[in-house]
Every structure is written in C-alpha cells, then in structure tokens.
Amino acid sequence: MADPDRPDPDVIDRAAGLAPGDPLHALRRYRATVVDATQKSHDALLHEPVPGLPTADRLRVAAACCEAAGATALAAHYRALLDAEGPTSPAPALHAALQWAATLTTDPRRGDRAALQALKAAGYGDAAIVALAQLVAFLSYQLRGVAVLQALKALHAERAARGEAAKPAARAEANAAPAQRPSGPFASTGPTAPIRIHGFTNETLDWRSWLEPVVIEQATPLQLEVLDESHAQARTSAYYRTLVHQPLMLRHRSTAYNAIMYAQGGAPRAERELAAMVVSVTNGCVYCTSVHAQRYAQLARRTDTVEQVFTDPATAGTNDRERAVATAARALTQRPGDFRAADLAPLSAAGLADEEIIDVMQAAAIFGWANRLMHNLGEPVYPAEKTA
C-alpha cells in the first residue's frame, strides 16, 4: 500500500486534485500496488545516483516533458522540486537530452539509433541514457494517469448533475498481489496464424539493443536479483539486460506493469491487451504490437480485432466495448493534454464499471512507458533475420 506518511505525498493524487476521503482517491486504491510502485518509480527516477545525470538536470527534463504534453500540474511539481534544489548549473550535455526527451514525449515514432548516438556524442554513457529513457517514458505514463483521473473526476461530476447512481464500488480482492507472471515481452505463446498489415505483425520477434546490455558475469548482486524477479528469461534477454543498468528503476517499473496487466478482477485481460495493442500501433512500436497481438488472440481466441487494429486503430473493434476501449486508448495516446470526460463516456456507456475503466486506461498509459523503451532503445528482429 502507498505510505500515507511518506514525506513526498503521492504525486499523481496531488496533480489530479485527489485527497483521502474522495471517492476517486479510494477507487484508485483498487489497484494499490500500482499506486505504490508508481510513486516509488517517481522517487527512484529522480533520486537514484546516476553518474553524468544529476537530479537537477532530471528535473529540468521532467518539467520540459510535462510542459510539452500540456500537463501543467505536473510541470509545476517538477519546477518546484527544481527550485528546491537551489542554484545549479545544467550540464553541457543537457541540451541534447532535452531534444531527445522532446522527441520521445511528442512522437516516439521518431526515435532511432541515430538519436541515441547523438546522446553518446554529447557525453552520456549507456547507464545515463537508460536512466534518461526511463524518466521520459515514466513521465509519459504518469501524465496520462493524471489525465485519466481528471477526466474520470469530471465524468463523475456530470453523472451527479444528472442524478445518476454511482458506479459499483471497487472490490478489495483486486489489491492482492498477482501470481508470478511475465512482465512485458518474451512470454507470448505464439500466434495462430501470421498477420502482416502496415508493417505490424503477430509473429514472434526478437529484439536488438542499441546500447550495451549488462554482461551477466559482470552484473552486481542487485542487478541479478532484479533480473530474476522481473522475468524468467531476463538473464538472456537483451531488453532486460539493457534496462538493468538502472536496477531499481526496472524493479518498480516491472511491479507497476505486472499489477496493471495481470492482476485479478476488474477489466478482462483481453481488454487490457487490446488497449496495449492499440497504443503500440499508434506509437509505431512493432515489437510491443507483436507480443500483445498474440496475447490478445490467445485470450479472446480470435484475431479479427487484431487485423482491425493493424489496419486502422481509429475504427477497430467488433462490439461496443472493444470500440470504446480502442478509441479511448488511442485518444489518451495522441492527446493527453486534451483528454476529457467525453473520451471516457463511451466506456461507461458500453457497460464498463469505473474499476474497469481505470484498468484499461492504466494499460493504455503504461504502454506509453513500454513503447518508449522498446522502440527507442533498440529494434525488432524478424524471424528471417534470426535465421539469415
């Protein structure tokens, strides 16, 4: 559970205007593990020592990212933390970091290997680049989380004005820790049939890092511990061995991811996977799309919606619930600074309870985080490349 006595209160609650006793504050604790891991991610991303990337520069990046996305409350939070640091001079490399962060914030499809090389040329090492990537990716998730809560708060006000009954209360069962499950990629069971549309596929892909992954024989005990708790195949995964340059950042990210995507109760797993797939297509992340297309097909036992998402996520869905999930996930991805109650209303109209709305929209938000790591720190490797 989130610690009510922590000196830095929950940032998302504060930015969204939530306080203990508010119905939405309690509703958010339906996934208490997510609340706690999200705040711990914020703390680690700002305060864990990173050579070459001081806290003040991380705060400058955070404020700039939030301002670019229209997240004014969060931008003010990070500016206030920067002011509290006292007079500091930015590192000479900060300009390159801010440029890269702006690109990932506004359009992660534009990130490529050359962009990482520009960071290296500016003086950042691989561990600092991973920390920077985690920070920018986390912020994309955090600001979308705030946008969803603000929109849901407005939707609640509209319901109250119409005299509508409150949505069902959250079920405490969902706060239980999920069973051990894979966190992120490298766990799909394989597609039923290959689908290739507009550069996306449901085939099993590999992933190649543009940085130097941690060598297992040189890993610290903490890095090995975090790898083992993150995924059964993490020690052989280039993706996890890249992220474990910053082990505590990876630990808290994996905890949040697992609780959002795999916890019991709430929205059906297939609908969370649908949101993940829509966001991944919108952000141009081929690898994430392939994994979550497979998982959706496994859970739903059909691929028609997969083909629709690959063709055009704006019109995807075989029923009202699917169309509402896909449309809201896409809206949150494209315009978090202008996400409104009207974007959530179709979810409610399609029959989703408030807990289910929280679930599918948190799945959409965390894939703003996942895509910005997977798509901007490396590239997918197709089956033909692996056998060439």
KOLTITI-183512 format. One record per residue (C-alpha): residue in three letters; x, y, z. Coordinates in pm, whole numbers, plus 50000, padded with zeros to 5 digits. Example, Ala and Ser with C-alpha at 12.3 -4.5 7.8 and 13.67 -1.06 7.14 Angstrom:
Ala512304955050780Ser513674989450714
***
This chain:
Met500005000050000Ala501075035849947Asp502555050650262Pro500395079950385Asp503305092450593Arg505855094850311Pro507395129750311Asp506645134449939Pro502885127549908Asp501595108249610Val502335129749308Ile499525117249085Asp496935122749359Arg498145158249409Ala498295166549038Ala494815152148979Gly493365170149282Leu492545138649481Ala492555136549861Pro491795109450116Gly488045106450152Asp487345114149786Pro485585085449606Leu488125086549324His491015085749571Ala489585053249709Leu488825040049361Arg492445044549260Arg493475022549557Tyr491564994349393Arg494994988149243Ala497034998249547Thr500164980549419Val500085002849112Val499785034149325Asp502755024049539Ala505015012549253Thr504235044049054Gln505315066749338Lys508425045549401Ser509275048649030His508995086449056Asp511315086749357Ala513905063349206Leu513955081248872Leu514695114249040His516885104549332Glu518865073049249Pro522515082849181Val523255083948807Pro526765095048707Gly526515122148443Leu522815128548504Pro522315148848824Thr518925152648987Ala518625189048884Asp519025180148517Arg516475152148553Leu514055177448699Arg514695200848407Val513905172548166Ala510785162848362Ala509395198048366Ala510075202647994Cys508375169547905Cys505275177848106Glu505065212547956Ala505365198147605Ala502495174147678Gly500255200647834Ala500475185348183Thr500565218248371Ala500095204848726Leu502945180048688Ala505165206048522Ala504635228548826His505515199449056Tyr508845193448884Arg509635230748863Ala509015233449238Leu511365204349305Leu513985220849084Asp513645253549274Ala514145234249599Glu517465221349467Gly518835256749488Pro521105272949228Thr522545246748994Ser524145248348653Pro522925224248385Ala525445200148238Pro526715208947890Ala525065177247755Leu521615187347881His520655203747551Ala520955170247373Ala518945153147647Leu516175178947622Gln515985174947245Trp515745137247272Ala513175139447553Ala511015163247350Thr511035139047056Leu510025109247270Thr507355129347451Thr505605142747142Asp506175114646891Pro508075083246998Arg507915070346640Arg510745094446556Gly513275078846793Asp516015058946625Arg519575046646666Ala521005079646540Ala519215097846823Leu520945075747080Gln524285081546911Ala523705118946947Leu523285114047321Lys526515094247336Ala528305120947136Ala527085146747389Gly528785127047665Tyr526125103947813Gly527095068147890Asp524785038447850Ala523665038248216Ala522765075148199Ile520885070147870Val518855042048027Ala518035064548323Leu517015092548089Ala514885069047879Gln513175055148188Leu512475090348312Val510935102547985Ala508965070447942Phe507715071548301Leu506575107448258Ser504505097547955Tyr502755072148176Gln502445095048477Leu500935124448292Arg498445101448119Gly497495087048456Val496725122048579Ala494745129748262Val492585098648310Leu491815106948673Gln490935142848589Ala488625130948311Leu487005105048538Lys486535131448807Ala484725153248551Leu482645123348438His481605116948799Ala480535153448829Glu478455150348512Arg476775118848644Ala475995135948973Ala474475165648790Arg472205141548602Gly471305123248922Glu472785090448804Ala473645063149054Ala477275057949141Lys479175030548965Pro479844998149159Ala482385000649439Ala485864986649386Arg486434950849502Ala489174947349763Glu490194913749614Ala491984931549331Asn494524946249572Ala496044911949625Ala499444907149467Pro499154889049133Ala500604854849082Gln504044854648925Arg503634864048563Pro505904876248284Ser506484913748291Gly506464927547941Pro507754909147637Phe509314874947581Ala506364854647707Ser503904850147422Thr502704815547330Gly502974820246955Pro500414832746703Thr497734810846549Ala498454824546201Pro500794851346067Ile499214885346011Arg501174912945841Ile499484946545785His501094981145754Gly504404968945893Phe502874952446201Thr502794915346267Asn501664889646521Glu504734868246456Thr507224861446735Leu510054886546710Asp513354891346888Trp514824924546998Arg518254940146950Ser519564967447182Trp521284998647050Leu523155001247380Glu525474976447550Pro523424952947770Val524844944048109Val527114913748089Ile525764887648331Glu529224878048455Gln529834914648546Ala526414921848699Thr526084932949060Pro524094911849310Leu521274937549294Gln521164936348915Leu520974898248921Glu518244899349184Val516144923848983Leu516624904148662Asp515444872148829Glu512364888348978Ser511494906348654His511214876948415Ala512224840548392Gln514254847648077Ala515644881248182Arg519264869848215Thr519304860647845Ser517164889947729Ala518894919747568Tyr515934941347669Tyr516074933948041Arg519864934048048Thr519744968847895Leu517214981948145Val519054966648441His521744993248401Gln519305010148643Pro518054981148859Leu515734999449100Met514085017848813Leu513474984248644Arg512204968448967His509484994449027Arg508524996048661Ser508074958148649Thr505954958748965Ala503624985148822Tyr503454967448486Asn502534933748636Ala499864948448860Ile498284967448570Met498354939748313Tyr497924907748514Ala496154914448846Gln492884896348906Gly489494913148894Gly488504944248707Ala488644946548330Pro489034913948136Arg492644906548046Ala491784907047676Glu490594943047701Arg493814953647872Glu495754936547592Leu493574954047335Ala494464987747488Ala498164978147485Met497974967847121Val496184999747011Val498735021747189Ser501645002147046Val500345005646690Thr499675042646743Asn503215047546876Gly504735026546597Cys506245000346829Val506394968946615Tyr507814946546886Cys505254955247154Thr502474952046897Ser503564916846805Val503624904747166His500274919347263Ala498564909046941Gln499494873447031Arg498304877147388Tyr495004892747280Ala494394864247033Gln495214838447299Leu492764853947547Ala489974862847302Arg490524831847087Arg490174851646766Thr492224875146550Asp489614896846377Thr490194925846615Val493954922146571Glu493564927046196Gln491334957146255Val493844973646489Phe496684967546244Thr494574982345963Asp493255012946148Pro493085015546528Ala490705045146493Thr487915022146373Ala488904989246541Gly486554967846749Thr483924941346687Asn481484953946953Asp480724985047158Arg483124976047441Glu486044969347209Arg485415000947008Ala485185021647326Val488445006947464Ala490305011947137Thr489045047447084Ala489815058747439Ala493285042847437Arg494115060047110Ala492825093747235Leu494895091547553Thr497965082747348Gln497595110947098Arg496345139847313Pro496895135247687Gly496775172747741Asp493255174247597Phe491775141947734Arg488255148047862Ala485235131748027Ala483765127847679Asp486625104147596Leu485655081247886Ala481875083747849Pro481695057147573Leu483435032447804Ser480795037948069Ala478005036547809Ala479385003347685Gly479004988748032Leu482444992348189Ala482384998848562Asp484725025348698Glu487274999048811Glu487334985248458Ile487805019948313Ile490775025148546Asp492214991648436Val492044996548060Met493215032548077Gln496155023548303Ala497054996848047Ala496985023747779Ala499075047047994Ile501765021748082Phe502265013447716Gly503235049547669Trp506065039047903Ala506765004947748Asn506815017047387Arg509255044947463Leu511735019447596Met511274991747344His511025013747035Asn513685039247130Leu516435017947284Gly516564990947019Glu514834974446726Pro512784943446645Val514464913746481Tyr512264894446240Pro512304856546202Ala514084858345866Glu516854879546021Lys517364854546303Thr517904825846057Ala519904845445799
***
